[in-house]
Amino acid sequence: MKNAIILQGAGETQESFWLPYVKDNLEKLGYDVWLPQLPDNDNPNINKTLPFVLKNGKFTEDTVIIAHSAGCPLALAVLQKINIKIKKVILVAGYWRELPPPGANKALLKEFNWKIIRENAENFIFIHSDNDPWGCDDKQGREMFDKLGGTLIVKHGEGHMGSDSFNQPYKEFPLLVTLVENKLWGK
């Protein structure tokens, strides 16, 4: 059975921004969707979130992972640890390098093994904006794309694609639903 895992960013809940919209629409398409509330999500720590997702997530060749912001380095860490090649990974406003202030971000692995990550997903899609206020911008998207391949989508003036601090409600995100199912964007 096809399944999707949606990983939210720092400070987000299962009801934040476009997360419930994507979950509901994927369920209508027959996906089993897991949208967990990640532990200590106000201050994500990869040493807590990674074991939680690995223990509770279901990973098959039909799995799609969708992640936002701090959920993106978590998705990359998951791919580095699983022993199966999943269908697709869609990272929205993601990052892999530490964001300011220095030393404050515990959501990252100390080192990413890009070869293993690349081998554990059939397709990668990166969606970024050219004006992300947190630094999760098109430059970070380009760097991940260069390391993993796939598709890079750069949106103009879309900010973080969901942020309370910057008043970006972003309640719907139909592009994500299209990308999950559309064969033109990877199997």
Backbone as a ProteinNet text record, in pm:
[ID]
protein_1_A
[PRIMARY]
MKNAIILQGAGETQESFWLPYVKDNLEKLGYDVWLPQLPDNDNPNINKTLPFVLKNGKFTEDTVIIAHSAGCPLALAVLQKINIKIKKVILVAGYWRELPPPGANKALLKEFNWKIIRENAENFIFIHSDNDPWGCDDKQGREMFDKLGGTLIVKHGEGHMGSDSFNQPYKEFPLLVTLVENKLWGK
[TERTIARY]
84	0	88.1	48.9	126.7	106.4	215.6	206.6	290.9	253.7	325	355.9	472.1	514	536.2	472.5	487.2	556.6	669.1	749.9	747.5	694.6	681.1	809.4	813	927.4	921.1	1021.4	1031.7	911.8	857.6	746.8	613.7	609.5	485.1	414.4	283.9	203.7	141.7	62.9	-5.4	-108.7	-141.9	-241.5	-177.9	-48.1	20.3	16	-9.1	5	-63.2	7.9	-47.2	-46.4	5.3	18.4	-115.8	-222.7	-349.5	-409.8	-389.1	-439.2	-376.5	-246	-176.5	-217	-223.8	-264.1	-402.1	-499.7	-636.3	-643.4	-573.7	-578.2	-507.8	-400	-333.1	-417.1	-484.4	-573.8	-686.4	-737.2	-839.9	-786.9	-657.3	-594.2	-553.5	-587.2	-560.4	-431	-366.8	-243.6	-274.6	-195.9	-192.4	-92.8	-141	-57.1	-26	101.9	147.1	202.7	135	176.6	194.1	310	328.2	358.8	327.5	378.7	517.6	618.6	755.7	791.1	874.9	910.4	988.5	957.6	1027.8	1042.9	934.2	943.3	968	954.2	988.9	1139.3	1214.7	1360.7	1408	1389.3	1417.1	1560.2	1569.5	1699.7	1703.4	1795.8	1803.9	1821.1	1878.5	1897	1766.3	1661.2	1528.1	1435.8	1438.6	1343.4	1377.3	1503.9	1541.9	1502.4	1535.5	1492.1	1339.7	1268.3	1122.2	1066.7	1115.8	1065.5	1107.1	1229.4	1273.7	1193	1159.6	1082.9	937.3	876.4	732.2	691.3	783.8	751.6	750.3	673.8	666.3	736	842	922	918.5	862.3	856	896.7	898.9	930.5	820.7	706.7	596.5	584.2	682.1	678.1	720.1	646	681.1	701.3	811.7	834.4	821.7	741.6	726.8	769.6	859	909.1	914.8	896.5	902.6	1009.5	1093.1	1187.5	1274.3	1266.5	1349.7	1315.3	1201.4	1170	1258	1316.9	1400.1	1531.1	1610	1729.7	1694.9	1578.3	1532.3	1505.3	1438.8	1412.7	1543.4	1642.6	1772.9	1838.8	1827.2	1884.2	1815.2	1683.6	1608.6	1662.2	1677.7	1728.7	1868.7	1945.3	2081.3	2079.5	1969.5	1963.8	1881.4	1785.4	1700.3	1774.6	1722.7	1785.4	1691.5	1617.3	1526.6	1520.9	1498.9	1487.7	1340.1	1308.9	1171.1	1142.1	1014.7	971	1015.2	987.7	1008.1	1025.1	1104.6	1122.6	1100.6	1011.8	984.4	1020.6	1119.7	1166.1	1125.5	1052.3	999.8	1071.5	1135	1207.8	1304	1378.2	1468.4	1608.1	1685.6	1824.3	1904.6	2034.3	2123.9	2244.7	2265.6	2371.4	2310.4	2389.8	2342.7	2296.6	2186.7	2131.5	2171.4	2170.8	2207	2108.4	2149.2	2285.6	2368.1	2500.3	2587.9	2568.4	2564	2552.4	2411.9	2315	2179.5	2096.7	2141.8	2059	2100.2	2017.8	2043.6	1964.7	1898.7	1818.4	1902.6	2030.9	2117.3	2205.2	2232.3	2337.2	2471.5	2570.6	2703.8	2757.9	2725.8	2769.9	2660.9	2638.6	2545.2	2625	2581.2	2641.7	2554.5	2589.8	2506.1	2491	2590.3	2582.3	2472.8	2471.8	2368.9	2232.3	2221.8	2093.3	2039.9	2124	2083.5	2037.1	2104.2	2069.6	1937.8	1890.5	1770.8	1641.6	1644.1	1520.6	1530.7	1420.6	1417.8	1423.2	1358.8	1346.6	1344.9	1408.9	1410.4	1350.1	1268.5	1215.1	1239.4	1300.8	1330.5	1247.6	1173.1	1093.1	1141	1187	1242.2	1193.2	1203.7	1172.2	1301.2	1296.7	1415.3	1423.3	1326.2	1330.8	1295.6	1342.8	1314.4	1379.9	1300	1355.1	1445.7	1440.5	1520.2	1652.2	1671.9	1791.8	1773.8	1650.3	1619.5	1583.1	1671.7	1639.9	1683.7	1672	1705.8	1854.2	1939.8	2082	2099.3	2032.3	2037.3	1973.3	1863.6	1798.3	1890.9	1963.2	2057.4	2168.4	2216.8	2324.1	2277.7	2156.6	2104.6	2079.5	2023.4	2000.9	2132.6	2236.8	2367	2422	2390.7	2440.6	2354.7	2222.4	2130.3	2061	2063	1989.9	1841.5	1762.7	1618	1568.8	1478.6	1416.8	1423.6	1462.8	1464.7	1360.9	1266.6	1163.4	1188.7	1212.5	1233.7	1113.3	1043	927	972.3	911.8	948.4	861.3	925.9	855.8	762.6	787.7	698.6	746.6	855.3	902.6	937	887.5	916.3	808	707	593.6	525.6	507.8	444.7	529.2	483.8	557.6	465.9	452.4	375.8	451.1	581.5	662.3	655.3	643.4	640.4	502.2	399.8	260.4	240.8	283.6	264.5	177.7	46	-41.7	-32.8	-17.9	2.4	-82.6	-212.7	-305.4	-323.3	-298.3	-311.5	-182.1	-152.4	-33.1	-61.6	-148.9	-187.6	-70.7	34.5	150.4	207.5	209.9	265.4	187.4	55.2	-28.8	-2.6	7.1	36	171	271.4	406	413.9	334.2	335	287.6	182.7	121.4	172.8	225.6	260	385.5	373.1	485.2	591.8	554.5	653.8	760.1	727.2	818.5	882.8	902.5	965.7	862.1	909.7	819.1	750.6
-119.4	0	125.2	222.4	345.7	426.7	479.5	556.9	682.9	781	908.6	941.4	999.3	1048.5	1198.1	1277.3	1422.9	1468.2	1534.7	1580	1732	1784.8	1930.2	1995.3	2125.9	2205.2	2242.3	2313.9	2355.9	2440.7	2411.3	2488.5	2459	2369.5	2337.6	2221.4	2214.5	2102.4	2033.9	1932.5	1861.1	1949.6	2061.9	2152.7	2275.6	2281.3	2399.5	2405.8	2525.1	2560.8	2459.3	2409.4	2320.5	2173	2140.5	1999.9	1924.8	1977.6	1903	1896.7	2000.7	2002.3	1887.7	1874.9	1769.9	1633.1	1617.5	1489.6	1448.8	1537.9	1506.3	1469.1	1544.6	1518.1	1388.8	1354.9	1228.5	1110.1	1125.5	1018.5	995.5	1101.9	1087.7	1012.1	1018	946.5	803.4	761.9	625.3	603.7	711.8	698.6	678.4	594.1	585.3	694.3	796.7	912.1	916.1	928.2	945.1	1086.3	1166.5	1303.4	1312.8	1270.6	1265.7	1403.4	1417.3	1532.2	1491.9	1557.2	1520.4	1563.1	1487.2	1521	1652.3	1727.5	1853.9	1940.2	1956.5	2020	2170.6	2232.5	2374.5	2395.7	2293.1	2297.6	2160.7	2132.9	1998.1	1953.2	1828.3	1767.9	1634.5	1620.4	1500.3	1374.1	1386.8	1271.3	1222	1303.3	1262.2	1231.8	1318	1301.2	1182.3	1160.8	1050.7	914.1	880.6	750.3	736.3	846.7	843.2	806.3	870.7	843.9	704.6	664.1	531.5	421.6	441.8	341.8	335.4	450	455	467.2	503	519.9	388.2	385.7	267.7	302.6	228.4	257.8	139.4	163	61.6	126.6	47.6	103.1	195.3	199	288.6	410.5	433.5	544.4	675	781.2	917.4	995.5	1067.4	1155.6	1299.3	1376.9	1520.3	1590.4	1687.5	1755.1	1905.5	1978.4	2124.4	2172.3	2264.2	2335	2237.1	2239.8	2152.3	2005.1	1975.3	1836.7	1783.4	1873.3	1832.1	1766.1	1825.2	1752.6	1621.4	1615.3	1490.8	1387	1428.3	1336.3	1283.7	1371.3	1328.5	1228	1253.5	1162.4	1026.5	1026.4	901.2	821.8	889.4	821.3	764.9	829.6	783.1	657	633	521.7	402.1	421.7	309	217.9	97.4	-0.1	-39.8	58	32.7	157.7	138.4	251.1	289.9	411.2	457.3	526.1	558.6	611.6	755.5	844.9	986.8	1064.9	1172.8	1265.5	1406.3	1479.8	1618.9	1706.9	1792.8	1880.8	2024.1	2085.6	2221.6	2315.3	2419.3	2516.7	2445.5	2352.5	2270.7	2329.4	2266	2306.4	2187.5	2197.5	2093.1	2152.7	2282.6	2353.6	2427	2448.4	2518.3	2658.9	2698.7	2832.8	2917.1	3050	3135.6	3119.5	3142.4	3172.1	3043.8	3055	2937.3	2853.7	2723.5	2631.5	2611.3	2685.1	2677.1	2564.9	2508.7	2413.3	2269.9	2200.3	2060.5	1966.1	2019.5	1937.9	1869.1	1900	1847.2	1732.8	1639.7	1541.6	1613.8	1556.8	1617.4	1603.7	1492.4	1469.4	1396	1438.4	1368.5	1281.6	1157.5	1068.6	1075.4	1165.1	1193.4	1072	985.9	866	772.9	746	659	723.6	852.7	922.8	911.1	936	929.7	788.8	687.2	548.3	503.9	573.3	529	598.4	670.9	728.9	729.6	693.3	695.1	836.6	931	1064.8	1168.1	1281.1	1393.8	1515.3	1589.1	1717	1819.4	1930.7	2039.2	2159.9	2216.7	2336.1	2446.4	2554.6	2665.4	2797.8	2900	3035.5	3115.8	3219.2	3304.5	3410.5	3410.5	3510	3449.9	3330.2	3266.1	3345.8	3389.6	3474.1	3400.2	3268.2	3191.1	3142.7	3158.9	3107.7	2970.7	2920.5	2791.8	2820.9	2888.1	2947.7	2861.5	2920.4	2849.2	2809.1	2879.1	2839.9	2705.1	2688.8	2559.4	2451.5	2486.4	2391.3	2348	2442.3	2412.4	2321.1	2345.5	2262.1	2117.8	2099.3	1963.1	1897.2	1974.3	1923.9	1879.8	1958.4	1923.5	1794.5	1768.3	1648.6	1525.2	1545.3	1432.3	1416.4	1520.6	1513.8	1532.3	1503.9	1517.3	1641	1713	1832.6	1945	2062.2	2181.6	2278.4	2316.6	2414.8	2538	2651.7	2777.2	2866.2	2900.3	2988.1	3130.5	3225.5	3365.4	3428.9	3486.6	3564.3	3485.7	3355.8	3272.7	3255.6	3321	3316.1	3175.1	3138	3007.7	2905.1	2948.3	2861.7	2806.8	2897.6	2866.8	2915.9	3023.1	3077.8	3167.5	3139.2	3227.6	3358.5	3349.5	3468.6	3571.7	3525.1	3616.1	3623.5	3582.4	3591.4	3531.4	3407.3	3332.6	3210.5	3226.9	3116.5	2993	3008.8	2900.3	2777.5	2792.7	2686.9	2575.9	2604.8	2503	2497.4	2378.6	2361.2	2251.8	2282.4	2179.6	2123.7	2202.3	2153.3	2026.6	2020.8	1903.6	1777.2	1787.7	1671.9	1627	1723.9	1693.1	1624.3	1672.8	1615.9	1473.2	1441.5	1306.5	1206.3	1239.4	1146.5	1157.1	1269.9	1295.8	1219.5	1132.3	1050.5	1134.6	1254.5	1339.3	1386	1383.7	1433.2	1317	1210.2	1093	986.9	864.4	750.3	757.2
0	0	0	-79.3	-85.1	43.3	92.9	215.9	205.7	285.8	291.5	436.8	456.7	587.5	571.7	656	650.9	778.7	762	875.8	882.5	992.8	1007.9	1055.9	1041	1083.3	1230.4	1275.6	1415.7	1455.7	1572.8	1626.8	1561.2	1464.4	1395.3	1462.3	1437.7	1484	1362.3	1387.1	1279.7	1209.1	1267.4	1209.5	1144.3	1140.1	1087.4	935.1	885.8	745.3	653.5	555	452.3	492.2	608.4	648	646.2	710.9	706.4	566.2	487.4	349.5	269	276.7	202	254.8	386.8	446.2	396.4	406.1	364.4	216.7	132.5	-10.9	-48.5	18	-10.2	36.4	149.6	195.3	94.6	34.5	-69.4	-190.7	-213.4	-324.3	-286.1	-163.6	-121.2	-45.7	-4	73.2	220.5	283.7	429	471.6	543.5	574.9	723.9	755.1	893	906.6	988.4	1017.9	1169.1	1220.3	1364.9	1423.8	1551	1624.4	1673.1	1621.3	1655	1797.2	1865.3	2003.5	2013	2117.8	2146.5	2022.1	1949.2	1818.3	1823.2	1938.9	1947.6	1936.5	1972	1961.2	1911.2	1780.4	1729.3	1754.1	1797.3	1823.1	1749	1655.2	1572.5	1657.2	1776.6	1864.2	1924.4	1919.8	1966.4	1849.1	1747.5	1637.3	1548.4	1518.5	1430.3	1487.3	1612.1	1665.4	1667	1696.1	1697.6	1560.1	1455.2	1320	1273.6	1300.2	1259.3	1328.6	1453.9	1529.4	1484.7	1456.1	1431.6	1285.4	1198.9	1057.6	983.2	873.7	787.4	656	621.5	503.8	407.9	289.1	184.6	52.6	-52.2	-184	-235.4	-168.3	-205.6	-114.4	-29.1	65.6	-0.9	33.3	-5.4	124.1	134.1	249.5	200.6	272.7	247	375	363.4	482.8	460.1	569.2	566.5	664.3	620.8	706.8	786.6	920	1003.7	986	924.9	890.2	778.6	700.3	586	626.3	718	759.8	830	893.7	954.5	845.2	737.5	626.3	568.3	551.9	501.2	596.6	726.8	827.1	822.2	804	791.5	672	558.4	438.9	460.3	542.1	570.6	657.3	730.3	825.1	779.3	687.4	647.4	550.2	534.9	446.3	332.6	281	170.8	84	-43.3	-135.8	-145.2	-97.8	-101.3	-234.5	-256.7	-385.7	-410.9	-316.5	-345.1	-215.7	-224.8	-113.6	-167.8	-101.3	-139.3	-20.3	-39.5	67.3	35.1	127.7	109.8	206.8	152.1	234.1	328.2	271.7	350.7	360.8	445.4	463.6	511	492.7	540	613.1	594.9	665.9	784.9	887	1006.5	972.8	1032.9	1017	1137.6	1123.3	1236.7	1351.9	1474.9	1518.9	1526.3	1511.7	1513.7	1639.9	1621.4	1734.4	1785.9	1734.4	1788.2	1726.2	1616.7	1544.5	1570.2	1647.8	1679.9	1590.5	1488.2	1397.3	1291	1285.2	1180.4	1229.1	1138.8	1164.7	1158.4	1223.2	1212.8	1072.1	1006.2	868.7	792.8	669.9	582.4	485.7	468.2	370.3	244.6	154.4	37.2	-53.2	-59.4	-143.1	-90.9	37.9	97.2	84.2	113.2	102	-40.4	-138	-279.7	-317.1	-264.9	-297.4	-235.1	-132.9	-61.4	-102.7	-214.3	-269.3	-420.9	-486	-632.5	-686.9	-615.8	-670.4	-559	-585.7	-492.8	-562.8	-489.2	-536.5	-426.7	-464.7	-371.2	-412.9	-318	-345.3	-252.6	-312.9	-234.7	-290	-210	-253.9	-260.9	-341.3	-354.3	-244.8	-151.3	-43.3	93.3	120.3	248.9	361.9	461.6	568	667	669	763.5	704.3	575.6	511.3	448	447.2	382.1	237.1	169.4	40	-77.7	-195.4	-318.2	-323.5	-252.3	-249.6	-178.8	-65.1	4.7	-82.1	-149	-238.7	-350.4	-408.5	-516.9	-467.3	-346.4	-291.8	-272.5	-218.8	-201.6	-337	-431.1	-566.6	-630.3	-614.2	-671	-610.7	-484.7	-417.7	-446.7	-469.3	-478	-612.8	-695.2	-821	-797.6	-899.4	-888	-958.9	-891.5	-948.2	-846.2	-891	-806.7	-860.3	-774.8	-809.4	-724.2	-789.2	-717.1	-743.2	-635	-643.9	-610.4	-674.9	-654.6	-546.5	-444.3	-342.9	-252.4	-232.6	-151.2	-6.9	28.8	167.5	211.5	329.2	389.4	357.4	283.5	247.3	372.5	467.5	594.5	709.8	775.6	889.2	969.9	1099.9	1187.3	1209.9	1229.6	1257.9	1146.5	1022.9	908.4	843.3	918.2	874.3	734.5	718.6	595.1	625.3	622.6	661.8	571.2	443.7	347	379.4	378.4	419.2	316	189.5	85.5	5.5	-48	-129.2	-232.2	-329.8	-426.8	-507.4	-528.7	-601.6	-537.6	-404.8	-336.8	-369.8	-369	-400	-544	-633.6	-774.1	-787.3	-717	-726.5	-672.8	-572.7	-516.9	-621.9	-692.8	-786.8	-929.1	-968.8	-1109	-1149.5	-1247.2	-1294	-1365.5	-1413.1	-1477.5	-1379.7	-1250.6	-1146.4	-1072.6	-1138.1	-1076	-1047.2	-1037.4	-1017.7	-884
[MASK]
+++++++++++++++++++++++++++++++++++++++++++++++++++++++++++++++++++++++++++++++++++++++++++++++++++++++++++++++++++++++++++++++++++++++++++++++++++++++++++++++++++++++++++++++++++++++++++

